[in-house]
Structure formats: structure tokens, C-alpha cells
Amino acid sequence: MARIIDSPAMNLVGSRVRALRLERKMSQQTLSNKPETLAIYVCRGSISRIEDKRTVTDIELYGLAKVLQVPIESLFEFPDA
């Protein structure tokens, strides 16, 4: 059985997902609910773990980008600090 690896080195988008969610004044629960309209289930706990260190599946990445209204590739962009 395949398993998702939890490791900061394996999560390139978590901090960007969190930043975009906060920019849009969305709670984790709201971000969790919206992909369901695309038949993509991401529970609130998964959003929390994705923003921390959990890897993201391709379908989750697609759903998050759609909900956050950004191209998928922008989830991999990091603004200058």
C-alpha cells in the first residue's frame, strides 16, 4: 500500500498555500470545503498538515490551485523575503 511521506523536504508548496489562503482571508475549513465542488475531498486536517509538512497529491494540488484561483506553477513560487 502506498503511503504519503511526511517530510519538510518533500513539501514545496505548503507555505505558499498557507500564504495564499491567508491573503484571501480563508480559514482552513473554508479552503477544505471548496474543492468538494470539483469532486476533490481534502479535509481540514489535511489542509493543516499540507501547510506544515505533508506531501500533496496531484489532484489535491489541482483543487487547491483552482480554489485559490492561481496557476498550479505559482504554488511553487516564493516571493522575495
C-alpha positions in Angstrom: 0.0 0.0 0.0 1.4 3.4 -1.0 1.9 5.9 1.8 2.4 9.6 1.9 5.8 10.6 3.2 5.8 13.4 5.8 8.9 15.4 5.4 9.6 19.2 5.0 11.9 18.4 2.1 9.1 16.7 0.3 6.7 19.6 0.6 7.5 22.5 -1.7 4.0 24.2 -1.7 2.8 24.2 1.9 4.0 27.6 2.9 2.7 29.1 -0.3 -0.7 27.5 0.1 -0.9 29.0 3.6 0.2 32.4 2.5 -2.4 32.5 -0.4 -5.1 31.2 2.0 -4.4 34.0 4.5 -4.2 36.6 1.7 -7.8 35.6 0.8 -8.9 35.6 4.4 -9.9 32.0 4.2 -10.0 29.6 7.2 -8.5 26.1 6.7 -12.1 24.8 6.9 -13.2 27.1 4.1 -10.3 26.0 1.9 -11.1 22.4 2.8 -14.8 22.8 1.7 -14.3 24.4 -1.7 -12.5 21.6 -3.6 -15.6 19.4 -2.9 -17.3 21.4 -5.7 -14.7 19.8 -8.0 -15.3 16.4 -6.5 -11.9 16.6 -4.7 -12.0 15.8 -1.0 -9.4 17.5 1.3 -10.3 17.5 5.0 -9.5 20.4 7.2 -6.8 18.3 9.0 -5.2 17.6 5.6 -5.0 21.4 4.9 -3.3 21.9 8.2 -0.8 19.1 7.5 -0.2 20.3 3.9 0.6 23.8 5.2 3.1 22.1 7.6 4.9 19.2 6.0 2.6 16.7 4.3 3.2 16.0 0.7 0.4 17.0 -1.7 -1.2 14.6 -4.3 -1.6 15.8 -7.8 -5.4 16.0 -7.5 -5.1 18.0 -4.3 -2.7 20.4 -5.9 -5.1 20.9 -8.8 -8.0 21.5 -6.5 -6.1 23.9 -4.2 -4.9 25.9 -7.2 -8.4 26.2 -8.6 -9.9 27.3 -5.3 -7.1 29.8 -4.6 -7.5 31.0 -8.2 -3.9 30.7 -9.2 -2.0 28.6 -11.8 -0.5 25.4 -10.2 3.0 26.6 -11.0 2.5 29.7 -8.8 2.3 27.4 -5.8 6.0 26.7 -6.4 7.0 30.4 -6.5 8.4 32.0 -3.4 8.2 35.8 -3.0 11.4 37.5 -2.1 11.6 37.9 1.7 
